[in-house]
Amino acid sequence: MLVNYIPSVAERLMRYVQIDTQSNPDSNLHPSSDNQKDLSVLLAKELREMGVAAVETDDFGYVYATIPATSQKQMPVVCFCSHIDTAPDCSGKEVKPLLHKNYDGKNICLPDDATQIISPEKYPYLKEHIGKDIITASGTTLLGADDKAGIAIIMDFARYLVCNPSVQHGTIKILFTPDEEVGRGTEKLDFIKLGAQFAYTLDGGKLGSFEDETFSADGVSITINGVIAHPGDGKGKLVNALKIAGEILSRLPKAWLSPESTEARAGFIHPLRIEGLAEKATIDFLIRDFETARLAEHEAVLHQIAEEVIAEFKGATFRFSVQEQYRNMKEILSQFPFVVEYAEEAYRRAGLPFINEPIRGGTDGSRLSFLGLPCPNIFTGMQAIHSKHEWVGVTDMERAVEALVLLVQVWEEKH
């Protein structure tokens, strides 16, 4: 463990999760929910109080901060990033974090809803935390460790560097972003203000995990135009767009190309939302694969299904639109192998496993990488994210702080 390190990640996480920062996918504002800025303001205040230089927040909810170099070497500026918002999937309002000291290995019945039980059978990683402290919510909300665990880790890391100037490192940038969970975490990012050449997100899972590969992602919308008529006089006239939508959904692949039936490196088509009326309906889909070229193949499967269904409903038409969302960051990071190599060395020095696996999802790092800031992902310990069962191990967070301190020293040594 680090010399002179007095951990505060648990206290920080439990403080931060009580601030509701849930993002809103239906909003066109930046940030999508104004209360995200409540946490931004608090984080900026805490950074200033610990002595971090050049701390700034903006109207979009971003937090930028700089820790000056202690090394005299000329070297790249490295950024550490986490996101402020929590997912819309599960309530993030009035979160009650619970610290379970010396976890005993048994089922955890959450007190505000006795039906919510976190068990080692369902979450085997719990078994590695027997005798250690873990944090959960109370049963009616998510916890918000995604990604406030990452924030707490970066904040403890920053405090350690400020309090230990003998640690040799280059200029360090800290970035906290809004709206990652709704895919807009980088939309209003000021890259000139940030001023970094490389970055790492703190948005990963179990101890020792590291990701430099994500899905490539598109969104597809199918808009169905039916033929409206009064249902009492609808014979031979009415063509119901909602029934067409249901037929399209029923013909989606079930044994393949669905998230329910795929794992590892297999991609999928995922219907995300349906809305509309008998006259007009829209289905939104997520298209995912690790190979970018395969997105077009999956979209062709979906387009063919839609064509075949529409052909069975006289008078109906449809519009098929594709929107690029993000791309596999491996395409960029493979050009800068040292970014991964330095992290692996830091893990080794910390005595951690280096578990490099692809993410079946995306992070801000995906977009940052393609915007010119190569950015893989480091573990935080968070588990069962986006759910009432979300939990995180305190020691995992503390070990992540250690890994970051060692990582900036590796960067300094290699340049």
Secondary structure, 3 states (H helix, E strand, C coil): CCCCCCCCHHHHHHHHCCCCCECCCCCCCCCCCCCHHHHHHHHHHHHHHCCCEEEEECCCCCEEEEECCCCCCCCCCEEEEEECCECCCCCCCCCCCEEECCCCCCCEECCCCCCCEECCCCCHHHHHHCCCCEEECCCCCCCCHHHHHHHHHHHHHHHHHHHCCCCCCCCEEEEEECCHHHCCCCCCCCHHHHCCCEEEEEEECCCCEEECCECEEEEEEEEEECECCCHHHCCCCCECHHHHHHHHHHCCCCCCCCCCCCCCCCCEEEEEEEEECCCEEEEEEEEEECCHHHHHHHHHHHHHHHHHHHHCCCCCEEEEEEEEEECCCHHHHCCCHHHHHHHHHHHHHCCCCCEECCECCCCHHHHHHHCCCCCCEEECCCECCCCCCCEEEHHHHHHHHHHHHHHHHHHHHHC
